[in-house]
Amino acid sequence: MQNRIVFFAGLICLVCTSGCLVNDSALMPKPSWIQRAFVPRPSRLAEPEDRLKFERVARFERQSGEAGLEKETAQLREGDLVAARLGKLKAGTDLFLKGKTYAAGYVLLKYGHLDLVLRDPNGGGDLVLFTCNSTNGVNVKRRLSDLGDRDWDVYRMKNWERVNMKRLLEFARTSISKAGGTKGYDDFSAVGFRNANLKPKTQEDIRGGYTCATVIAAALYYAGAELDQTRSGSYIDIVSPKQVATSKGRFFEVPNSEANSR
């Protein structure tokens, strides 16, 4: 009987994800709407030349195999957001029948994981995937060649050169140092009950409690790119990969290093 209840609950989520409280559907009412209503959108306050947005520039499907992976990863460049997808049937099976919690995001959201393509902050010049997950916390352990196990879309920020790369790499190194390992990931943030500091200004503000989406939103803010979707810093608000990858926002000036930010 218990197995049947789990099965039918999973089936409802798979068929009608827009009816789930934990999702990123634009049509689903959320407490964060009230909080955000009183916070102006950064993109609307910015001058036209200071507004930012992302565009989808590439897509990979696992069925295209190694040749397809090599072709699509060759197009990736620093600053790209890689938003991963997984079929609802596969994700639902893994979550409800196999108990694999990683699949929850793929069941409830359009994208279940987000990576930011960066030059290795530890040196070497190779492109790596900056992210946060429940196994390794904030990390850059994966390379572009590791992207073959999911379908994914690539979103590219226009005028990426406006991002302060020195600050971005400073955030990456600091967050890996402070929030690497399992304690760096926050399950409560993953389901929208709270969020880490999404507007860090100094290294002291970089602590942990991230998800794959919030660590990238915070990193971009630290480097001078504020997103509309994370403007309120809401506690009862899920920040999803889709929200980050499709958000508008603004560029703003930041000091070149924390030493100059006080």
N, C-alpha and C positions, 0 to 999 in steps of 0.2 A: 504493500500500500504506500509506504514511504517513497519507494522508487517511482511509483506512478505520480505522486504529487510533485516530486522533483522534475520528472519528465514534462508534465503539463505546464509547470511554472516556467521551465526553460522554453517550451514551445511558444508560450504567450510572449515571452521576451523576444524570441527570434522573429515572430511574425509581426509584432506590434511594438517595436522598440521605441517608437515615438510616444508610447504610453508609459514608459518607464521614467521614474523620477531622476535616475542617474543617467542622463544622456546629454548630447549636445545639439539636439534638435532646436532649430530656431523658433518652432511653433509651441514648444513645451514651456508653460509658465514655470518660473523659478524664483525663489526668494531674492536671488541676486539682481533680478530686474529692478526691484524697488531700490536697492542700494546703488545700482549703476545710474538710475534715473536722475540722481542728484549730483552726478559727477560728469562734467562735460567730456565729450570725446576729444582726446588730444589732437586727432587729425582735423577736427573742425576749428580748433583754436590756432592751428599752425598756419603759417604762410604757405601758399601753394607749393613753393619750391622745397619746403621742409616736410611735406607729407610723404608717407611711405605706404607701400602696399606690396603684396606678394602676387606673383603670377605662376600658374602651373605650367611647367616647361617640359616635363617628361613623365613617362609612366612605364612601369615594368610589371609584367605578368610572369608568374613562375613557369607557365607552360611554354614560354619562349626559350627556356633552358639556358645553358651556359653561354651560348652565343648571344642571346638577348641580354643577359646580365652584363656581359662584357661591353656590349654596344651602349647600353644605357648608363652604366657607371662611368664610361669614358666621357660622358657629357657633364658629369657632376663637377662642381667647383666650390671653392670655399664660400660659406654662407648659405648654401642650399639647405632647405628643410626636406627631409625624407620622411613622409608620412605613410606608415605601413598599414596594409589592409589584410584581412583574412576572411575567407568565406564564412558566412554566418553558420552554415551547417557544420563545417569543420570546427569553428570556434565553439559552437554550442555543444558539440560532441565532447570536445576536450574539457569544457567547463563542467557540464552537468553529468556526464557519464564517467569521465576519467578524473574529475576533481582537480584539473590543472587551472589554478587561479589566474595565470597569465592571460588566459583567454577571455576574462570578463570584459576587458576594455574592447576587445574585438567584437563581442556580442552586442554590447550596449551602444558603442560609438561607431562613427564612420571609419575612423582610424584608431587603431589600438596602441600605436607606439609612434614616437617622434624622435628623430635624430637630427643633429646639426652637423653639417660637414665643416670640419676645421683642419687647418694644418696642425700637426701634432704639437700641443702646447709644451711637451717635454723636449722638443727639438727633433731634427731629422728631416722635416719638410714634407713628410707623407701626409696624405689626407686620411683623417680618422673620423669616427662617429662619436660626437659628444652627446651624452644622454644621461639618464638616471633610470635604474631599474631595481627591482626588489632583491636581486642577487648580488649586484656589485655596487649599489648606490650610484653616486655620480662617477662617471668613468669615461675613458676613451679606449676601451679594450678592443672594440670591433673596428674592422677595416671595411673598405668598400666591397671587397670580395666576399664579405660575410652577409651581404644583403640578399642572397638568393633564396632564403627560406620563407619569404613573404612577398606578396604583391605590394607595390608602393607607387606613390605619386611624389613628384618633386616640385616644391614651391620655391621660387627665387625672388628675393627682395630686390625691387628696383632701387638703383643708386646705392648698392651695397657699400661702395667706397666711402659713404658718409659714416659708416659704423667705425668707432674707435677700436682698432684691432688690438692695440696695446692693452686697453681696458678689458676687452673681451677675453684675451688670453690670460690676463690677470685673474679674472673671474673663474675661468676654467681651472687654472692651477690651484686657486684657493679653495674652490668648492670640492675638487677631487681630494685635496688634503684634509679638509674638514668633514666632508660628507661621503667619502668613499666607504664601501662596505654596506652591509644590510641596513645599518642604522641611518644611513643617509636618505633612504626612501621612506615615504610616509603613506601608509595604507589609508589613513583617514583623509588625506588630501586627494588620494586617488578616487574616492567616492564623494568628494565635495563637501566634507564636513569642516575643513579648514584648509588654509594654504600657507605656504612659506612666505617670507618677505619677498614680494614680487618687485619691489622698488629699492634694491640695495644701492647705497651710495658709497660705502666704505667696506673694507674687508671684514670689519666687525659685523656688518649686516649679513654676511654670507655665512650661514650656519648649517643648513641641512633641512630635512623634512620636505624634500622635493619629490616631484614626479617627472616623467620624461618631458611633459609640457611646461611645467612651472619652472624647471631649471633653465630651460631655453628662454622663456619669457623674462626671467630675472637676469640672465646673462645679457640679453639684448638691451634691457634697461640700463644695466651697469655700463654698457658700451655706448649709450646715447640713442637708443631706439625704443620709444615707448609705444606699446600696443593699445589700441582702443579696447580690446576684449578683456584686458587685465587691469583697467584703469582704477577700479574701485578697491582692489585688494580684498574682496569680499570673503568672509569666513564660510558662509553657506553658499558655496559656488564651486562647481566643478570646472576646472580649466583643462580643456581637452586639446589633443593634438590638432584637431580641425580648427578650433578657435584661434590657436596661435598661427597656424599656417595660412589661414584665410583672412587674418585681421588686417585692418588698416591701422595707421598710427602716425607718429611724427618723429623726426630727428631733432635732437637737442644737444647743446654743447655740454661736454663733460671734461674734467681735467684729464691730462694724460696719464696720471697715476694717482693712487690714493693719497700720496704725500701732499698733492696739490688740491685735495678735495675738502680740506677742513677750513 
